[in-house]
Amino acid sequence: MKVLRIHPKDTISIRHQMLRSGKPIDSCIYNGDDDEQTFHLGAFVDTKLVSVASFYFEKHPILLPPYQYRLRGMATLSEHQRSGLSSELLKMAFPIIKQNLASLLWCNARLTAVGFYEKVGFERVGESFNISDIGEHILMTKKIEID
């Protein structure tokens, strides 16, 4: 397994299969995908891209730290789930976020993924909420220590 930076367009197929199946593929192109401070990571197994995550320099309106990153579109193909790939993507992302002087990573986590996020150090913020056509989510955050 190898984790590398990838182009935004490389995330679309896995996002579509795992997060937005049955919806138009355009729904997997997110605002900010091409922004200068956005970065995308992919996990490869035997040269095949099997897991993706995208990180956006974006402040959540209710969270205090001025510099934050948002995790969005993290997905792993079914046959590779529960094999540590998402954790590896995050391990690679934390130093990049820190290098950009952001002290917080946040995401809107699907309720089915909350346990995973808690295992890797995220904390719940507030109550769950519904994202139309996608389902119940909860805001989660992870502090990034800056030297």
Secondary structure, DSSP 4 states (H G I P E B T S, - for coil): -EEEE--GGGGHHHHHHHHSTTS-GGGGS-TTTT-TT-EEEEEEETTEEEEEEEEEE---TT---SSEEEEEEEEE-GGGTTSSHHHHHHHHHHHHHHHTT--EEEEEEEGGGHHHHHHTT-EEEEEEEEETTTEEEEEEEEE----
